[in-house]
Amino acid sequence: LQSYQTHSDIYISGWDGNKVTIDSSFNANTIFVGGSSSLIIDNSERDINIVVDNFTLEGSTDKNRFVLTGNKQVNLYVRENLKLSSKCYMNYGRDPSLLNIYYLGNTSFTDANMNSLNIKLYGSLLVSKANIELYHSLEIFGALVSGGAKIKVAGNATVHNSIIMPSSGSVVTLGGSGKVHGTVVADKLFMDGNPSITYKKTDFENLFPGSGSDSGSDPGSAGGGGESLTPTLDDLISAGPALEP
């Protein structure tokens, strides 16, 4: 990953008046946002890339806790540990194409590190290689893209866009009342209980500008003509995605 200015660790907690505002790209070891506090990303002037080893967002209030104030792209790259807990709203109510979360760690993204009772992510989650299990009332309003082997969506969890797993041998399991509003691309699909898939064409060019692909083409291939500095869908699941400051 490209190097940026190093920022000291960010720890925010307590009441909802406790806020930290970021307006440029940076590297950090740890970001922790707890209680009713918020991390504000001022992306009104430029695209922002945040590269962090450990990221935790947990709390006790139904409000936006990872706030984007502008309309430029925000990419959050988590290299080792990603923990999202109950009542975590990220980019709430805004355009999901503005926020991409890349998880590059090895630990499976499951309920063990994500008490997903009421998480609402208005963005896309892109996982390099870890397995993923989504439960409870978790909602992802962007795409779920993974280079790993397994994804499970169960309980009352909902992916409001496509699930893309281009790796060989990949398996998607839908259980309980899990829902997908989009397309599912994987080697195998298993359904058990009362899950549902509601087809919706995914505009990948809008969701990931510069990808040059839509749900009717190969999601694992680079699309579009000409050179682009924006990551292709192949880049989106790699361990070292392209970064531009």
Order of alpha helices (4+ residues) and beta strands (2+ residues): beta-beta-beta-beta-beta-beta-beta-beta-beta-beta-beta-beta-beta-beta-beta-beta-beta-beta-beta-beta-beta-beta-alpha-alpha
